[in-house]
């Protein structure tokens, strides 16, 4: 039987962990627009009802640096919710893994004396490398948002790792139902965050997105300027470049110019820093100098 409920059974489980001096680390995954950020916001709102929207949105971090600042701020209390939003959108999977691993290690150090509830909003669980994935306690997959009822559907899973083999198992939390006994909690349905919290988050996200777009534009402009400012080929380099374009190999070029093969390789290395070499016959294209 599938339990469909808006009751915060899963949040009771999280509170139980904090009460018993246990931490809680969760990865929230899902398609774009499926409600990951809103699910995390609502989670923090339910877990920290004593906090004002202005306080909660401070703990909704949009960059790794902001996340670290909040961890080290000295302003977090036991049981506070903290989220690193989908910063992976502005990073490659490799860069995201490198950054997330450092952040997770920092979280674990903080967990030693402060039981925090931390959500990592990632494009997919695979964005976190295998060794760090073993440290997570839960995986939430957002399925969809019903905008008619303002409810987000979430598939909540508990993550268990075999300490001996490292194999991970994904299981449902089991809830004691009065009529049917223990049943797996396969879905939770969360209403969207309060309007004030949502508005504050959207303002923060909009500011971040505009700054990100400006940074990307500046980086692209810098790349284009560097390309335009490359020095032209010398007469000697142009001569070798033309021969390579015609499909000649290093040894043939060296013989024709009366120089060593190594000298040709050195010149080709300088050419490649200025232009892309694409010979007419790709099968005869010389390899890059070693």
N, C-alpha and C positions, 0 to 999 in steps of 0.2 A: 504494500500500500504506500502511495506517495503522499507525504505530509505537505500540504500547501498552507503556509501560515505567514501572517505578518507579525506574529508574536516573536519577540527577540530571544528565542531559545539559544541561538548561537551566541548572542551577546552575553547571556547568562554564563555560558561556558567560558568566554573570554574574561569576564569579571572574576569567575572562580579561579582562573589561572593567576590573575593579578593578586587576588586575596591570599593565595597560597604561595606568594613570592615567586611566581613563575612569569616568564616573559611571553610575548606573543608576537610572532613575525609572520606576516601574510603577504603573498603576492596576488595582486588583482590583475587578471588578464581579460581580454575580450576584444571584439572588433571595435573599430572606431565608431563612436556614436552609440555604443551599447550601454553606456552609463558608468564606466569605471570611476571617473572622478567624482561623480555624484554619489555613487555607492560608498566611496571612502569618506566623503564629507558627511553623509548621513550616519555612517558608522561612528565617526568621531563625535557627532552630535548626540547620538544615543549613549555612547560610552562616557561622555563628559558633559552631562546635562547642566552641571553647575557653571559651565563656562559660557561667556557671551560669544556671539558670532564673530566679533572682532578678534577674540582670543583664538578661536578655532581656526580662522582663516590664516592666522600667523603660522599655524602648524601644518598648513597645506603648502608644502615647499615645491617650487617649480624648477629649482636648479640644485645640483649637488652641493654647491657652496652654501646656499641658503639652508639646506638640510643640515649641514655640518654646524652652521652658526646656531641653529635652534638646539641641536644636541648639546652644544657647549655653552649655551646661554645661561645655564643655572636657573632658568625660569620654568622648567618642566617638573611636574609633580608625579608621584607614583600613579600609574594607571592612565597617564595622559596619552591621547592618540596623536600620532605623527605620521604624515604621509609624504612620500616623494612621488610627485605626480609624473605624468608620462614624459619625462625629460628625454626618454629614448627616441622621441620623434626628431630630436635635433642631434642625435649621435648615431654612429654606426653600431652594429651589434658588438663588434670587438671593443670599441671605446666604451660602450655602455657596460659591458662585462667588467672591464678594468675599473671603471668608476664605482659600479655597484659593489664589487668585491671589497674595495676600500671602505665604502660606507657601511656595509654589513659588518665588517670587522669593528668599526667604530661603535656601531649599535651594540654589538656583543659586549664590548668593554663597558659601555654605559649600563647594560642590563645587569652587570654585577652588583650595582648598588641602587639602581632605579628601574623599576619594572614598567617599561614603556610598551605601548601597543603600536606597532609600526606596520604600515601598509606600503608596499612597493608596487606602484602602478606601472606595469611593464607591458610592452607590446605582446610578448609571449613569455612563458616561463623559461624558455630556452635562452632568453637574453641574459639570464643569470647563469654563470657557469656551474658545472655539476657539483663541485665541492661546496659552493655556497648554497646551492639548492637544498642540500642536506640539512641546513640549519633552519629551514622554514617549518612552521607548524601548521600552516593552512594555505590553501589555494582557492581563491574566489574567481569564478568565471562568470562575467556579466553576460546574460543572454540577450536582453532587450529592455527597452523602456516603453511602457504603455503611456503615451502622452495624454490619453483620455482620462486615465485614472491617476497619472503622475506616479506610477509605481515601477520600480526597477526589479527585474527578475534575476536572481543570482543562484548559481550552482556552487554551494559551499562544500569544500572537501578538506578533510584533515590529512596532513602529510606525515607519514611515519617512515622512518629510515632504519633499516637493519644495521646495527652498529658493526656487525661482523662483515657483512658483504657490501654494505653501502647501497643496496637496492632500496628504492623508494616505493611505498604503497600509498594509494590514495583511497581514503575511506570516507563514508558519511558519518556525521555525528548521529548517535542513536538517542532518540527521545522517548521518554516513558509516557505513552498515551493511556489514558484511563480506561478506554474501551478495548484497545487492541494490544496493549503492552509495549514492548520496545520496538520502535519503528525508525528507519533511517530518515534523516532530515535531508531530502534531496533538493529542496528549493527553499529559498527565503525571498520574501517580497518586501522591499523597502520603499516607503514613500520618499519622494524627493526631499532634499534638505529644505529648511525653512527659507522663505523668500529672501529674507535679509542676508542669510548666509550665502545663498546662491548668488545674489547680486554682488556681494563683496568678492566672492570667488571669481565671477565673470569679469569684474573690473580688474582684478589682479592678473587674471589670465590674459586679458586683452592687452594690458600694458606689457606683459612679458612677451607676447606674440609680436607686438610692434617692434620691441627692442631686438628680438631675435631676427626678424625680417631685415632690419637695418644692418645688423651685424653680418648676415649672409650676403646682403647686397654689397657691403664694403669689402668683404672677402673676395667676392666674384670680380668686383671692380679692380682690386689689387692684382688678381691673377691675370686679368685682361691687360692691365697696364704693363705688367712684367713681360707678357707675351709681345706687346707692341714695342717695348723698349729693348728687345734683344738685339745684340750687335750683329751686323750683317756678316756673311761669310767672307773670309779673305779670298784672294784670287786662287791661292793654292788649295784652300778648303773647297771652294766652288768647283774646281777642276776634279777633285776626288769625288765630290758629291755627285757630279754629273756622270762619272764613270760607274759609281754604285747604282745610280738610277737606271743605267743601261744594263745592269745585271752582272757587271764585272766582279770577280772575286779579289780578295786582298792580294793574293800572290801575283795575279795578272796585273793589277794596278801597280804593285811594287816594281815589277819587271819593266813596265812601260815608263815609269818615272825614274828608274834607276836608284831606288831607295830600298831600305829594308822593309820587310813585311810588318815588323814591329812598329816602324815609323808610321806606316799607313794606319795601323790600328790606333795609334795615339791620336792621329789627326781625325779619324772617324769618331773617337770619343769626344773631341771638341765640337765636331759638327753636330752630334746628337744633342748637345746641350743647347744648340741654337735652333735646329729644325728637326722635323720628323723625316726619317729616311724610308721611302717606300719605293723599292726598285720595280721596274716594269715586270720583271719575272720574279715573283716572290720566292720561288724555289731556289734561286741563286742568291738570295739575300744573305750577306755575311752576318754572322753572329756578332752580338755586342762584344767589344773588347773585354777580356777577363781582367 
